[in-house]
């Protein structure tokens, strides 16, 4: 009889452990397949936190920062006909058209240059600052 009771007790312990392992595996699987993020729509509680996070990012970037982060890829090499940084001969005719024209081309795109040079995180003022930086360094 003792043997039977010990056997039943051992089965209970093994069954309990098996359930715990199964729950642990299920939790691990659920964690692995959980969405990486969630959509935050205007009006949702999470939407109110977004502007505060943006404001704490340190403010507007300088023209030099925007240039080195986004513009240098083309304007540093002259790719696709972009006027090279520091090349007064290439920038002269463009500057002669006026800064408003340069800003419009930088913001909206012109010829092979896409709008904002594909810097979709740049504000209009940051793009204009980058244009100013390139023009100032091409004299």
C-alpha positions as CSV (number, residue, x, y, z in Angstrom):
1,X,0.0,0.0,0.0
2,X,2.9,2.4,0.8
3,X,4.3,1.7,-2.6
4,X,1.1,2.7,-4.2
5,X,0.8,5.9,-2.2
6,X,4.4,6.8,-3.0
7,X,3.7,6.1,-6.7
8,X,0.6,8.3,-6.6
9,X,2.5,11.1,-4.8
10,X,5.3,10.9,-7.4
11,X,2.8,11.1,-10.2
12,X,1.2,14.2,-8.6
13,X,4.6,15.9,-8.3
14,X,5.5,15.1,-11.9
15,X,2.1,16.2,-13.2
16,X,2.4,19.5,-11.3
17,X,5.9,20.1,-12.8
18,X,4.7,19.3,-16.3
19,X,1.9,21.8,-15.9
20,X,4.3,24.5,-14.7
21,X,6.7,23.8,-17.6
22,X,3.8,23.9,-20.1
23,X,2.6,27.3,-18.7
24,X,6.2,28.6,-18.9
25,X,6.6,27.5,-22.5
26,X,3.2,29.1,-23.4
27,X,4.3,32.3,-21.8
28,X,7.6,32.3,-23.7
29,X,5.8,31.7,-27.0
30,X,3.3,34.5,-26.2
31,X,6.2,36.8,-25.4
32,X,8.0,36.0,-28.7
33,X,5.0,36.5,-30.9
34,X,3.7,39.6,-29.2
35,X,3.5,42.8,-31.4
36,X,6.6,44.9,-31.3
37,X,4.6,48.0,-30.7
38,X,1.2,49.5,-31.0
39,X,-0.5,52.2,-33.0
40,X,-1.2,55.4,-31.1
41,X,-4.1,57.3,-32.5
42,X,-5.0,60.9,-31.9
43,X,-7.2,61.0,-28.8
44,X,-5.6,57.9,-27.3
45,X,-3.9,58.4,-23.9
46,X,-0.5,57.5,-25.4
47,X,-0.8,60.3,-28.0
48,X,-0.5,63.0,-25.3
49,X,3.0,61.7,-24.5
50,X,4.4,62.0,-28.0
51,X,4.8,65.8,-28.2
52,X,6.5,65.8,-24.8
53,X,9.1,63.2,-26.0
54,X,9.7,65.3,-29.2
55,X,10.2,68.4,-27.2
56,X,12.8,66.8,-25.0
57,X,14.9,65.6,-27.9
58,X,17.0,68.8,-27.7
59,X,15.3,71.1,-30.1
60,X,16.2,72.0,-33.7
61,X,19.3,70.6,-35.3
62,X,21.9,72.9,-36.7
63,X,22.4,73.3,-40.5
64,X,25.8,71.5,-40.1
65,X,24.1,68.6,-38.2
66,X,21.4,68.2,-40.9
67,X,24.0,68.5,-43.6
68,X,26.3,65.8,-42.2
69,X,23.4,63.5,-41.3
70,X,21.3,63.8,-44.5
71,X,22.8,66.0,-47.2
72,X,26.4,64.9,-47.3
73,X,25.6,61.6,-49.0
74,X,24.9,63.5,-52.3
75,X,26.3,67.0,-51.8
76,X,29.6,65.6,-50.4
77,X,30.1,63.4,-53.5
78,X,28.2,65.2,-56.3
79,X,25.9,62.2,-56.7
80,X,23.1,62.6,-59.3
81,X,24.4,66.1,-60.2
82,X,24.1,67.6,-56.7
83,X,26.3,70.6,-56.3
84,X,29.3,69.6,-54.1
85,X,29.8,71.1,-50.7
86,X,32.3,73.9,-50.9
87,X,32.3,74.2,-54.7
88,X,31.7,77.9,-55.4
89,X,31.4,77.3,-59.2
90,X,28.6,74.8,-58.8
91,X,26.7,76.8,-56.2
92,X,27.2,80.3,-57.8
93,X,24.4,80.0,-60.5
94,X,22.1,78.4,-57.9
95,X,22.6,81.2,-55.4
96,X,22.1,83.7,-58.1
97,X,18.5,82.5,-58.4
98,X,17.9,83.5,-54.8
99,X,17.6,81.8,-51.5
100,X,13.8,81.4,-51.8
101,X,14.3,79.3,-54.9
102,X,17.0,77.2,-53.1
103,X,14.7,76.7,-50.1
104,X,11.8,75.7,-52.4
105,X,14.0,73.2,-54.3
106,X,15.3,71.7,-51.0
107,X,11.9,71.4,-49.4
108,X,9.9,70.2,-52.4
109,X,12.6,68.5,-54.5
110,X,14.2,69.5,-57.8
111,X,15.5,67.3,-60.6
112,X,17.0,64.2,-59.0
113,X,16.8,65.6,-55.5
114,X,13.9,64.3,-53.5
115,X,11.9,66.5,-51.2
116,X,13.9,67.4,-48.1
117,X,16.7,65.2,-49.4
118,X,14.6,62.3,-47.9
119,X,15.2,63.7,-44.4
120,X,11.5,63.2,-43.3
121,X,12.4,63.9,-39.7
122,X,13.7,67.4,-40.6
123,X,11.6,70.4,-40.1
124,X,11.4,73.0,-42.9
125,X,13.6,75.3,-40.8
126,X,16.2,72.6,-40.3
127,X,16.3,72.0,-44.1
128,X,16.7,75.7,-44.7
129,X,19.5,75.8,-42.1
130,X,21.2,73.0,-44.0
131,X,20.9,75.0,-47.3
132,X,22.3,78.1,-45.5
133,X,25.2,76.0,-44.2
134,X,26.0,74.7,-47.7
135,X,25.8,78.2,-49.3
136,X,27.9,79.8,-46.6
137,X,30.6,77.2,-47.2
138,X,30.6,77.6,-51.0
139,X,31.8,81.2,-51.1
